[in-house]
Amino acid sequence: METAHLMIKCTSGEENHVIEQLKNIEGVKIVQKTIGEFDILVKVESDNSDSLRRLITWKIMKNDKIKSVTTLMCTRKSLCVVVE
């Protein structure tokens, strides 16, 4: 399983709409609204790195309400830690 975390900036006022759209995409595991430089934090998972890249490129980044995406791809599961 491959994992990535996306930090998303979207059009002002469209955050909740984008969040609802993201929740309906297969492979999106966690979606959280944030305050600060980025508007939304997303955790995505897929079977392999190629399908993960396709998920990010063709299903997430194609949303016209998303202005930018910063992607952090985990290199190994054991190195990928999320602190809550």
PDB file of N, CA, C and O in Angstrom:
ATOM      1  N   MET A   1       0.845  -1.179   0.000  1.00  0.00           N
ATOM      2  CA  MET A   1       0.000   0.000   0.000  1.00  0.00           C
ATOM      3  C   MET A   1       0.888   1.239   0.000  1.00  0.00           C
ATOM      4  O   MET A   1       1.823   1.337   0.794  1.00  0.00           O
ATOM      5  N   GLU A   2       0.598   2.174  -0.881  1.00  0.00           N
ATOM      6  CA  GLU A   2       1.328   3.444  -0.970  1.00  0.00           C
ATOM      7  C   GLU A   2       0.466   4.553  -0.370  1.00  0.00           C
ATOM      8  O   GLU A   2      -0.756   4.560  -0.522  1.00  0.00           O
ATOM      9  N   THR A   3       1.120   5.486   0.310  1.00  0.00           N
ATOM     10  CA  THR A   3       0.417   6.565   1.013  1.00  0.00           C
ATOM     11  C   THR A   3       1.032   7.905   0.656  1.00  0.00           C
ATOM     12  O   THR A   3       2.243   8.020   0.466  1.00  0.00           O
ATOM     13  N   ALA A   4       0.172   8.924   0.566  1.00  0.00           N
ATOM     14  CA  ALA A   4       0.641  10.301   0.379  1.00  0.00           C
ATOM     15  C   ALA A   4      -0.269  11.229   1.185  1.00  0.00           C
ATOM     16  O   ALA A   4      -1.429  10.919   1.456  1.00  0.00           O
ATOM     17  N   HIS A   5       0.294  12.360   1.550  1.00  0.00           N
ATOM     18  CA  HIS A   5      -0.462  13.411   2.225  1.00  0.00           C
ATOM     19  C   HIS A   5      -0.441  14.625   1.311  1.00  0.00           C
ATOM     20  O   HIS A   5       0.611  15.015   0.804  1.00  0.00           O
ATOM     21  N   LEU A   6      -1.607  15.217   1.104  1.00  0.00           N
ATOM     22  CA  LEU A   6      -1.735  16.366   0.216  1.00  0.00           C
ATOM     23  C   LEU A   6      -2.132  17.591   1.021  1.00  0.00           C
ATOM     24  O   LEU A   6      -3.038  17.538   1.853  1.00  0.00           O
ATOM     25  N   MET A   7      -1.443  18.689   0.763  1.00  0.00           N
ATOM     26  CA  MET A   7      -1.793  19.971   1.362  1.00  0.00           C
ATOM     27  C   MET A   7      -2.355  20.820   0.233  1.00  0.00           C
ATOM     28  O   MET A   7      -1.658  21.143  -0.729  1.00  0.00           O
ATOM     29  N   ILE A   8      -3.623  21.174   0.367  1.00  0.00           N
ATOM     30  CA  ILE A   8      -4.362  21.786  -0.741  1.00  0.00           C
ATOM     31  C   ILE A   8      -4.735  23.230  -0.424  1.00  0.00           C
ATOM     32  O   ILE A   8      -5.178  23.552   0.679  1.00  0.00           O
ATOM     33  N   LYS A   9      -4.541  24.094  -1.430  1.00  0.00           N
ATOM     34  CA  LYS A   9      -5.072  25.459  -1.404  1.00  0.00           C
ATOM     35  C   LYS A   9      -6.199  25.503  -2.415  1.00  0.00           C
ATOM     36  O   LYS A   9      -6.038  25.060  -3.552  1.00  0.00           O
ATOM     37  N   CYS A  10      -7.339  26.035  -2.005  1.00  0.00           N
ATOM     38  CA  CYS A  10      -8.456  26.090  -2.942  1.00  0.00           C
ATOM     39  C   CYS A  10      -9.028  27.500  -3.014  1.00  0.00           C
ATOM     40  O   CYS A  10      -8.649  28.381  -2.242  1.00  0.00           O
ATOM     41  N   THR A  11      -9.939  27.695  -3.947  1.00  0.00           N
ATOM     42  CA  THR A  11     -10.585  28.975  -4.134  1.00  0.00           C
ATOM     43  C   THR A  11     -11.283  29.394  -2.845  1.00  0.00           C
ATOM     44  O   THR A  11     -11.972  28.589  -2.217  1.00  0.00           O
ATOM     45  N   SER A  12     -11.107  30.646  -2.455  1.00  0.00           N
ATOM     46  CA  SER A  12     -11.697  31.155  -1.214  1.00  0.00           C
ATOM     47  C   SER A  12     -13.207  30.935  -1.189  1.00  0.00           C
ATOM     48  O   SER A  12     -13.912  31.260  -2.144  1.00  0.00           O
ATOM     49  N   GLY A  13     -13.687  30.382  -0.089  1.00  0.00           N
ATOM     50  CA  GLY A  13     -15.107  30.123   0.074  1.00  0.00           C
ATOM     51  C   GLY A  13     -15.567  28.785  -0.459  1.00  0.00           C
ATOM     52  O   GLY A  13     -16.725  28.415  -0.265  1.00  0.00           O
ATOM     53  N   GLU A  14     -14.687  28.044  -1.132  1.00  0.00           N
ATOM     54  CA  GLU A  14     -15.051  26.757  -1.736  1.00  0.00           C
ATOM     55  C   GLU A  14     -14.546  25.555  -0.939  1.00  0.00           C
ATOM     56  O   GLU A  14     -14.677  24.416  -1.387  1.00  0.00           O
ATOM     57  N   GLU A  15     -13.974  25.800   0.232  1.00  0.00           N
ATOM     58  CA  GLU A  15     -13.357  24.732   1.009  1.00  0.00           C
ATOM     59  C   GLU A  15     -14.327  23.580   1.308  1.00  0.00           C
ATOM     60  O   GLU A  15     -13.995  22.418   1.077  1.00  0.00           O
ATOM     61  N   ASN A  16     -15.509  23.896   1.814  1.00  0.00           N
ATOM     62  CA  ASN A  16     -16.466  22.842   2.173  1.00  0.00           C
ATOM     63  C   ASN A  16     -16.928  22.057   0.956  1.00  0.00           C
ATOM     64  O   ASN A  16     -17.115  20.843   1.035  1.00  0.00           O
ATOM     65  N   HIS A  17     -17.112  22.737  -0.166  1.00  0.00           N
ATOM     66  CA  HIS A  17     -17.507  22.062  -1.409  1.00  0.00           C
ATOM     67  C   HIS A  17     -16.417  21.094  -1.871  1.00  0.00           C
ATOM     68  O   HIS A  17     -16.706  19.963  -2.262  1.00  0.00           O
ATOM     69  N   VAL A  18     -15.176  21.543  -1.823  1.00  0.00           N
ATOM     70  CA  VAL A  18     -14.049  20.705  -2.223  1.00  0.00           C
ATOM     71  C   VAL A  18     -13.923  19.508  -1.275  1.00  0.00           C
ATOM     72  O   VAL A  18     -13.672  18.388  -1.722  1.00  0.00           O
ATOM     73  N   ILE A  19     -14.092  19.735   0.007  1.00  0.00           N
ATOM     74  CA  ILE A  19     -14.020  18.650   0.989  1.00  0.00           C
ATOM     75  C   ILE A  19     -15.051  17.573   0.675  1.00  0.00           C
ATOM     76  O   ILE A  19     -14.729  16.385   0.700  1.00  0.00           O
ATOM     77  N   GLU A  20     -16.271  17.968   0.384  1.00  0.00           N
ATOM     78  CA  GLU A  20     -17.321  16.993   0.068  1.00  0.00           C
ATOM     79  C   GLU A  20     -16.985  16.202  -1.197  1.00  0.00           C
ATOM     80  O   GLU A  20     -17.245  15.001  -1.264  1.00  0.00           O
ATOM     81  N   GLN A  21     -16.415  16.864  -2.189  1.00  0.00           N
ATOM     82  CA  GLN A  21     -16.017  16.165  -3.412  1.00  0.00           C
ATOM     83  C   GLN A  21     -14.885  15.176  -3.134  1.00  0.00           C
ATOM     84  O   GLN A  21     -14.894  14.057  -3.647  1.00  0.00           O
ATOM     85  N   LEU A  22     -13.924  15.584  -2.333  1.00  0.00           N
ATOM     86  CA  LEU A  22     -12.794  14.722  -2.019  1.00  0.00           C
ATOM     87  C   LEU A  22     -13.227  13.465  -1.275  1.00  0.00           C
ATOM     88  O   LEU A  22     -12.694  12.381  -1.513  1.00  0.00           O
ATOM     89  N   LYS A  23     -14.186  13.609  -0.384  1.00  0.00           N
ATOM     90  CA  LYS A  23     -14.670  12.471   0.405  1.00  0.00           C
ATOM     91  C   LYS A  23     -15.266  11.370  -0.466  1.00  0.00           C
ATOM     92  O   LYS A  23     -15.318  10.214  -0.045  1.00  0.00           O
ATOM     93  N   ASN A  24     -15.713  11.710  -1.668  1.00  0.00           N
ATOM     94  CA  ASN A  24     -16.334  10.744  -2.564  1.00  0.00           C
ATOM     95  C   ASN A  24     -15.364  10.069  -3.527  1.00  0.00           C
ATOM     96  O   ASN A  24     -15.784   9.283  -4.376  1.00  0.00           O
ATOM     97  N   ILE A  25     -14.075  10.366  -3.405  1.00  0.00           N
ATOM     98  CA  ILE A  25     -13.075   9.779  -4.293  1.00  0.00           C
ATOM     99  C   ILE A  25     -12.486   8.535  -3.635  1.00  0.00           C
ATOM    100  O   ILE A  25     -12.006   8.583  -2.502  1.00  0.00           O
ATOM    101  N   GLU A  26     -12.531   7.417  -4.368  1.00  0.00           N
ATOM    102  CA  GLU A  26     -11.955   6.182  -3.856  1.00  0.00           C
ATOM    103  C   GLU A  26     -10.450   6.354  -3.668  1.00  0.00           C
ATOM    104  O   GLU A  26      -9.761   6.842  -4.563  1.00  0.00           O
ATOM    105  N   GLY A  27      -9.953   5.961  -2.525  1.00  0.00           N
ATOM    106  CA  GLY A  27      -8.538   6.111  -2.201  1.00  0.00           C
ATOM    107  C   GLY A  27      -8.274   7.251  -1.243  1.00  0.00           C
ATOM    108  O   GLY A  27      -7.213   7.304  -0.622  1.00  0.00           O
ATOM    109  N   VAL A  28      -9.231   8.171  -1.110  1.00  0.00           N
ATOM    110  CA  VAL A  28      -9.103   9.259  -0.143  1.00  0.00           C
ATOM    111  C   VAL A  28      -9.531   8.709   1.212  1.00  0.00           C
ATOM    112  O   VAL A  28     -10.670   8.273   1.381  1.00  0.00           O
ATOM    113  N   LYS A  29      -8.614   8.733   2.174  1.00  0.00           N
ATOM    114  CA  LYS A  29      -8.865   8.124   3.482  1.00  0.00           C
ATOM    115  C   LYS A  29      -9.247   9.139   4.554  1.00  0.00           C
ATOM    116  O   LYS A  29     -10.123   8.876   5.378  1.00  0.00           O
ATOM    117  N   ILE A  30      -8.592  10.295   4.544  1.00  0.00           N
ATOM    118  CA  ILE A  30      -8.853  11.334   5.548  1.00  0.00           C
ATOM    119  C   ILE A  30      -8.881  12.682   4.850  1.00  0.00           C
ATOM    120  O   ILE A  30      -8.025  12.972   4.014  1.00  0.00           O
ATOM    121  N   VAL A  31      -9.863  13.505   5.192  1.00  0.00           N
ATOM    122  CA  VAL A  31      -9.953  14.874   4.684  1.00  0.00           C
ATOM    123  C   VAL A  31     -10.208  15.780   5.884  1.00  0.00           C
ATOM    124  O   VAL A  31     -11.167  15.579   6.630  1.00  0.00           O
ATOM    125  N   GLN A  32      -9.340  16.786   6.068  1.00  0.00           N
ATOM    126  CA  GLN A  32      -9.496  17.704   7.182  1.00  0.00           C
ATOM    127  C   GLN A  32      -9.340  19.143   6.720  1.00  0.00           C
ATOM    128  O   GLN A  32      -8.410  19.468   5.982  1.00  0.00           O
ATOM    129  N   LYS A  33     -10.247  19.997   7.155  1.00  0.00           N
ATOM    130  CA  LYS A  33     -10.133  21.431   6.893  1.00  0.00           C
ATOM    131  C   LYS A  33      -9.077  21.982   7.841  1.00  0.00           C
ATOM    132  O   LYS A  33      -9.027  21.609   9.013  1.00  0.00           O
ATOM    133  N   THR A  34      -8.238  22.870   7.329  1.00  0.00           N
ATOM    134  CA  THR A  34      -7.162  23.429   8.137  1.00  0.00           C
ATOM    135  C   THR A  34      -7.197  24.954   8.104  1.00  0.00           C
ATOM    136  O   THR A  34      -7.885  25.560   7.283  1.00  0.00           O
ATOM    137  N   ILE A  35      -6.453  25.544   9.002  1.00  0.00           N
ATOM    138  CA  ILE A  35      -6.305  26.995   9.055  1.00  0.00           C
ATOM    139  C   ILE A  35      -4.819  27.291   8.888  1.00  0.00           C
ATOM    140  O   ILE A  35      -3.982  26.646   9.520  1.00  0.00           O
ATOM    141  N   GLY A  36      -4.493  28.247   8.053  1.00  0.00           N
ATOM    142  CA  GLY A  36      -3.094  28.591   7.827  1.00  0.00           C
ATOM    143  C   GLY A  36      -2.806  28.685   6.345  1.00  0.00           C
ATOM    144  O   GLY A  36      -3.663  29.088   5.559  1.00  0.00           O
ATOM    145  N   GLU A  37      -1.606  28.315   5.969  1.00  0.00           N
ATOM    146  CA  GLU A  37      -1.174  28.425   4.578  1.00  0.00           C
ATOM    147  C   GLU A  37      -1.993  27.538   3.640  1.00  0.00           C
ATOM    148  O   GLU A  37      -2.237  27.900   2.489  1.00  0.00           O
ATOM    149  N   PHE A  38      -2.417  26.373   4.143  1.00  0.00           N
ATOM    150  CA  PHE A  38      -3.198  25.442   3.340  1.00  0.00           C
ATOM    151  C   PHE A  38      -4.620  25.359   3.877  1.00  0.00           C
ATOM    152  O   PHE A  38      -4.862  25.604   5.059  1.00  0.00           O
ATOM    153  N   ASP A  39      -5.563  25.012   2.999  1.00  0.00           N
ATOM    154  CA  ASP A  39      -6.977  24.956   3.370  1.00  0.00           C
ATOM    155  C   ASP A  39      -7.436  23.564   3.771  1.00  0.00           C
ATOM    156  O   ASP A  39      -8.307  23.415   4.628  1.00  0.00           O
ATOM    157  N   ILE A  40      -6.847  22.541   3.150  1.00  0.00           N
ATOM    158  CA  ILE A  40      -7.298  21.170   3.357  1.00  0.00           C
ATOM    159  C   ILE A  40      -6.096  20.236   3.413  1.00  0.00           C
ATOM    160  O   ILE A  40      -5.139  20.385   2.653  1.00  0.00           O
ATOM    161  N   LEU A  41      -6.160  19.269   4.327  1.00  0.00           N
ATOM    162  CA  LEU A  41      -5.158  18.213   4.421  1.00  0.00           C
ATOM    163  C   LEU A  41      -5.844  16.902   4.065  1.00  0.00           C
ATOM    164  O   LEU A  41      -6.912  16.592   4.593  1.00  0.00           O
ATOM    165  N   VAL A  42      -5.227  16.123   3.161  1.00  0.00           N
ATOM    166  CA  VAL A  42      -5.833  14.889   2.677  1.00  0.00           C
ATOM    167  C   VAL A  42      -4.812  13.752   2.757  1.00  0.00           C
ATOM    168  O   VAL A  42      -3.645  13.916   2.401  1.00  0.00           O
ATOM    169  N   LYS A  43      -5.278  12.604   3.231  1.00  0.00           N
ATOM    170  CA  LYS A  43      -4.463  11.384   3.188  1.00  0.00           C
ATOM    171  C   LYS A  43      -5.060  10.487   2.117  1.00  0.00           C
ATOM    172  O   LYS A  43      -6.260  10.211   2.120  1.00  0.00           O
ATOM    173  N   VAL A  44      -4.209  10.033   1.197  1.00  0.00           N
ATOM    174  CA  VAL A  44      -4.659   9.131   0.131  1.00  0.00           C
ATOM    175  C   VAL A  44      -3.826   7.859   0.163  1.00  0.00           C
ATOM    176  O   VAL A  44      -2.655   7.873   0.541  1.00  0.00           O
ATOM    177  N   GLU A  45      -4.453   6.758  -0.242  1.00  0.00           N
ATOM    178  CA  GLU A  45      -3.774   5.474  -0.321  1.00  0.00           C
ATOM    179  C   GLU A  45      -4.161   4.768  -1.606  1.00  0.00           C
ATOM    180  O   GLU A  45      -5.277   4.913  -2.105  1.00  0.00           O
ATOM    181  N   SER A  46      -3.211   3.999  -2.132  1.00  0.00           N
ATOM    182  CA  SER A  46      -3.472   3.201  -3.319  1.00  0.00           C
ATOM    183  C   SER A  46      -2.555   1.984  -3.295  1.00  0.00           C
ATOM    184  O   SER A  46      -1.616   1.918  -2.501  1.00  0.00           O
ATOM    185  N   ASP A  47      -2.834   1.021  -4.171  1.00  0.00           N
ATOM    186  CA  ASP A  47      -2.077  -0.231  -4.186  1.00  0.00           C
ATOM    187  C   ASP A  47      -0.607  -0.052  -4.551  1.00  0.00           C
ATOM    188  O   ASP A  47       0.251  -0.754  -4.017  1.00  0.00           O
ATOM    189  N   ASN A  48      -0.309   0.883  -5.456  1.00  0.00           N
ATOM    190  CA  ASN A  48       1.075   1.086  -5.876  1.00  0.00           C
ATOM    191  C   ASN A  48       1.298   2.554  -6.215  1.00  0.00           C
ATOM    192  O   ASN A  48       0.348   3.333  -6.286  1.00  0.00           O
ATOM    193  N   SER A  49       2.551   2.923  -6.424  1.00  0.00           N
ATOM    194  CA  SER A  49       2.885   4.330  -6.642  1.00  0.00           C
ATOM    195  C   SER A  49       2.303   4.876  -7.941  1.00  0.00           C
ATOM    196  O   SER A  49       1.935   6.049  -8.000  1.00  0.00           O
ATOM    197  N   ASP A  50       2.212   4.054  -8.976  1.00  0.00           N
ATOM    198  CA  ASP A  50       1.632   4.526 -10.237  1.00  0.00           C
ATOM    199  C   ASP A  50       0.155   4.866 -10.084  1.00  0.00           C
ATOM    200  O   ASP A  50      -0.295   5.913 -10.550  1.00  0.00           O
ATOM    201  N   SER A  51      -0.596   3.988  -9.438  1.00  0.00           N
ATOM    202  CA  SER A  51      -2.024   4.276  -9.249  1.00  0.00           C
ATOM    203  C   SER A  51      -2.228   5.433  -8.286  1.00  0.00           C
ATOM    204  O   SER A  51      -3.208   6.169  -8.407  1.00  0.00           O
ATOM    205  N   LEU A  52      -1.319   5.609  -7.330  1.00  0.00           N
ATOM    206  CA  LEU A  52      -1.397   6.745  -6.417  1.00  0.00           C
ATOM    207  C   LEU A  52      -1.177   8.055  -7.177  1.00  0.00           C
ATOM    208  O   LEU A  52      -1.893   9.030  -6.949  1.00  0.00           O
ATOM    209  N   ARG A  53      -0.205   8.081  -8.064  1.00  0.00           N
ATOM    210  CA  ARG A  53       0.055   9.276  -8.872  1.00  0.00           C
ATOM    211  C   ARG A  53      -1.133   9.602  -9.787  1.00  0.00           C
ATOM    212  O   ARG A  53      -1.491  10.768  -9.959  1.00  0.00           O
ATOM    213  N   ARG A  54      -1.739   8.559 -10.369  1.00  0.00           N
ATOM    214  CA  ARG A  54      -2.929   8.780 -11.211  1.00  0.00           C
ATOM    215  C   ARG A  54      -4.094   9.334 -10.391  1.00  0.00           C
ATOM    216  O   ARG A  54      -4.808  10.229 -10.843  1.00  0.00           O
ATOM    217  N   LEU A  55      -4.280   8.802  -9.193  1.00  0.00           N
ATOM    218  CA  LEU A  55      -5.332   9.295  -8.306  1.00  0.00           C
ATOM    219  C   LEU A  55      -5.147  10.780  -8.023  1.00  0.00           C
ATOM    220  O   LEU A  55      -6.093  11.561  -8.122  1.00  0.00           O
ATOM    221  N   ILE A  56      -3.937  11.161  -7.675  1.00  0.00           N
ATOM    222  CA  ILE A  56      -3.656  12.562  -7.348  1.00  0.00           C
ATOM    223  C   ILE A  56      -3.794  13.450  -8.584  1.00  0.00           C
ATOM    224  O   ILE A  56      -4.422  14.507  -8.525  1.00  0.00           O
ATOM    225  N   THR A  57      -3.216  13.026  -9.684  1.00  0.00           N
ATOM    226  CA  THR A  57      -3.193  13.841 -10.899  1.00  0.00           C
ATOM    227  C   THR A  57      -4.550  13.950 -11.578  1.00  0.00           C
ATOM    228  O   THR A  57      -4.977  15.047 -11.938  1.00  0.00           O
ATOM    229  N   TRP A  58      -5.232  12.823 -11.755  1.00  0.00           N
ATOM    230  CA  TRP A  58      -6.448  12.812 -12.574  1.00  0.00           C
ATOM    231  C   TRP A  58      -7.750  12.954 -11.796  1.00  0.00           C
ATOM    232  O   TRP A  58      -8.763  13.354 -12.372  1.00  0.00           O
ATOM    233  N   LYS A  59      -7.751  12.640 -10.511  1.00  0.00           N
ATOM    234  CA  LYS A  59      -9.003  12.726  -9.758  1.00  0.00           C
ATOM    235  C   LYS A  59      -9.036  13.898  -8.780  1.00  0.00           C
ATOM    236  O   LYS A  59     -10.103  14.436  -8.486  1.00  0.00           O
ATOM    237  N   ILE A  60      -7.876  14.287  -8.281  1.00  0.00           N
ATOM    238  CA  ILE A  60      -7.850  15.361  -7.283  1.00  0.00           C
ATOM    239  C   ILE A  60      -7.428  16.687  -7.909  1.00  0.00           C
ATOM    240  O   ILE A  60      -8.138  17.683  -7.766  1.00  0.00           O
ATOM    241  N   MET A  61      -6.299  16.723  -8.594  1.00  0.00           N
ATOM    242  CA  MET A  61      -5.775  17.978  -9.119  1.00  0.00           C
ATOM    243  C   MET A  61      -6.607  18.549 -10.267  1.00  0.00           C
ATOM    244  O   MET A  61      -6.445  19.721 -10.605  1.00  0.00           O
ATOM    245  N   LYS A  62      -7.486  17.763 -10.873  1.00  0.00           N
ATOM    246  CA  LYS A  62      -8.331  18.248 -11.970  1.00  0.00           C
ATOM    247  C   LYS A  62      -9.517  19.081 -11.474  1.00  0.00           C
ATOM    248  O   LYS A  62     -10.223  19.683 -12.283  1.00  0.00           O
ATOM    249  N   ASN A  63      -9.745  19.122 -10.166  1.00  0.00           N
ATOM    250  CA  ASN A  63     -10.838  19.909  -9.603  1.00  0.00           C
ATOM    251  C   ASN A  63     -10.546  21.397  -9.833  1.00  0.00           C
ATOM    252  O   ASN A  63      -9.515  21.898  -9.384  1.00  0.00           O
ATOM    253  N   ASP A  64     -11.430  22.092 -10.516  1.00  0.00           N
ATOM    254  CA  ASP A  64     -11.171  23.500 -10.857  1.00  0.00           C
ATOM    255  C   ASP A  64     -11.243  24.446  -9.664  1.00  0.00           C
ATOM    256  O   ASP A  64     -10.872  25.613  -9.787  1.00  0.00           O
ATOM    257  N   LYS A  65     -11.709  23.973  -8.522  1.00  0.00           N
ATOM    258  CA  LYS A  65     -11.744  24.788  -7.296  1.00  0.00           C
ATOM    259  C   LYS A  65     -10.438  24.678  -6.511  1.00  0.00           C
ATOM    260  O   LYS A  65     -10.219  25.428  -5.559  1.00  0.00           O
ATOM    261  N   ILE A  66      -9.570  23.743  -6.908  1.00  0.00           N
ATOM    262  CA  ILE A  66      -8.273  23.571  -6.255  1.00  0.00           C
ATOM    263  C   ILE A  66      -7.236  24.397  -6.992  1.00  0.00           C
ATOM    264  O   ILE A  66      -7.028  24.225  -8.192  1.00  0.00           O
ATOM    265  N   LYS A  67      -6.579  25.310  -6.254  1.00  0.00           N
ATOM    266  CA  LYS A  67      -5.570  26.181  -6.858  1.00  0.00           C
ATOM    267  C   LYS A  67      -4.189  25.544  -6.869  1.00  0.00           C
ATOM    268  O   LYS A  67      -3.439  25.715  -7.830  1.00  0.00           O
ATOM    269  N   SER A  68      -3.839  24.806  -5.806  1.00  0.00           N
ATOM    270  CA  SER A  68      -2.535  24.149  -5.768  1.00  0.00           C
ATOM    271  C   SER A  68      -2.568  22.960  -4.817  1.00  0.00           C
ATOM    272  O   SER A  68      -3.363  22.903  -3.879  1.00  0.00           O
ATOM    273  N   VAL A  69      -1.671  22.009  -5.095  1.00  0.00           N
ATOM    274  CA  VAL A  69      -1.542  20.817  -4.274  1.00  0.00           C
ATOM    275  C   VAL A  69      -0.059  20.589  -3.998  1.00  0.00           C
ATOM    276  O   VAL A  69       0.748  20.530  -4.926  1.00  0.00           O
ATOM    277  N   THR A  70       0.291  20.463  -2.736  1.00  0.00           N
ATOM    278  CA  THR A  70       1.639  20.061  -2.350  1.00  0.00           C
ATOM    279  C   THR A  70       1.533  18.623  -1.873  1.00  0.00           C
ATOM    280  O   THR A  70       0.771  18.321  -0.955  1.00  0.00           O
ATOM    281  N   THR A  71       2.302  17.734  -2.498  1.00  0.00           N
ATOM    282  CA  THR A  71       2.193  16.306  -2.222  1.00  0.00           C
ATOM    283  C   THR A  71       3.416  15.822  -1.465  1.00  0.00           C
ATOM    284  O   THR A  71       4.552  16.106  -1.844  1.00  0.00           O
ATOM    285  N   LEU A  72       3.168  15.089  -0.395  1.00  0.00           N
ATOM    286  CA  LEU A  72       4.221  14.435   0.371  1.00  0.00           C
ATOM    287  C   LEU A  72       3.988  12.933   0.244  1.00  0.00           C
ATOM    288  O   LEU A  72       3.094  12.385   0.889  1.00  0.00           O
ATOM    289  N   MET A  73       4.787  12.271  -0.580  1.00  0.00           N
ATOM    290  CA  MET A  73       4.646  10.823  -0.754  1.00  0.00           C
ATOM    291  C   MET A  73       5.517  10.125   0.271  1.00  0.00           C
ATOM    292  O   MET A  73       6.699  10.441   0.410  1.00  0.00           O
ATOM    293  N   CYS A  74       4.942   9.186   0.980  1.00  0.00           N
ATOM    294  CA  CYS A  74       5.683   8.414   1.974  1.00  0.00           C
ATOM    295  C   CYS A  74       6.554   7.395   1.257  1.00  0.00           C
ATOM    296  O   CYS A  74       6.099   6.710   0.341  1.00  0.00           O
ATOM    297  N   THR A  75       7.809   7.301   1.680  1.00  0.00           N
ATOM    298  CA  THR A  75       8.733   6.387   1.022  1.00  0.00           C
ATOM    299  C   THR A  75       8.592   4.963   1.534  1.00  0.00           C
ATOM    300  O   THR A  75       8.740   4.007   0.773  1.00  0.00           O
ATOM    301  N   ARG A  76       8.310   4.826   2.803  1.00  0.00           N
ATOM    302  CA  ARG A  76       8.067   3.513   3.394  1.00  0.00           C
ATOM    303  C   ARG A  76       7.012   3.669   4.476  1.00  0.00           C
ATOM    304  O   ARG A  76       6.972   4.682   5.175  1.00  0.00           O
ATOM    305  N   LYS A  77       6.173   2.681   4.607  1.00  0.00           N
ATOM    306  CA  LYS A  77       5.087   2.739   5.581  1.00  0.00           C
ATOM    307  C   LYS A  77       5.619   3.030   6.976  1.00  0.00           C
ATOM    308  O   LYS A  77       5.017   3.808   7.716  1.00  0.00           O
ATOM    309  N   SER A  78       6.734   2.418   7.345  1.00  0.00           N
ATOM    310  CA  SER A  78       7.267   2.595   8.694  1.00  0.00           C
ATOM    311  C   SER A  78       7.746   4.019   8.961  1.00  0.00           C
ATOM    312  O   SER A  78       7.862   4.426  10.117  1.00  0.00           O
ATOM    313  N   LEU A  79       8.027   4.785   7.895  1.00  0.00           N
ATOM    314  CA  LEU A  79       8.484   6.156   8.065  1.00  0.00           C
ATOM    315  C   LEU A  79       7.345   7.160   8.049  1.00  0.00           C
ATOM    316  O   LEU A  79       7.557   8.337   8.341  1.00  0.00           O
ATOM    317  N   CYS A  80       6.162   6.722   7.717  1.00  0.00           N
ATOM    318  CA  CYS A  80       5.020   7.613   7.574  1.00  0.00           C
ATOM    319  C   CYS A  80       4.240   7.634   8.882  1.00  0.00           C
ATOM    320  O   CYS A  80       3.525   6.685   9.201  1.00  0.00           O
ATOM    321  N   VAL A  81       4.380   8.721   9.639  1.00  0.00           N
ATOM    322  CA  VAL A  81       3.728   8.830  10.939  1.00  0.00           C
ATOM    323  C   VAL A  81       2.879  10.085  10.963  1.00  0.00           C
ATOM    324  O   VAL A  81       3.343  11.167  10.604  1.00  0.00           O
ATOM    325  N   VAL A  82       1.637   9.937  11.385  1.00  0.00           N
ATOM    326  CA  VAL A  82       0.751  11.082  11.549  1.00  0.00           C
ATOM    327  C   VAL A  82       0.468  11.223  13.039  1.00  0.00           C
ATOM    328  O   VAL A  82      -0.025  10.287  13.669  1.00  0.00           O
ATOM    329  N   VAL A  83       0.774  12.371  13.601  1.00  0.00           N
ATOM    330  CA  VAL A  83       0.551  12.630  15.018  1.00  0.00           C
ATOM    331  C   VAL A  83      -0.733  13.415  15.158  1.00  0.00           C
ATOM    332  O   VAL A  83      -0.911  14.450  14.516  1.00  0.00           O
ATOM    333  N   GLU A  84      -1.626  12.926  15.994  1.00  0.00           N
ATOM    334  CA  GLU A  84      -2.904  13.607  16.197  1.00  0.00           C
ATOM    335  C   GLU A  84      -2.917  14.275  17.545  1.00  0.00           C
ATOM    336  O   GLU A  84      -3.908  14.906  17.912  1.00  0.00           O
TER     337      GLU A  84
END
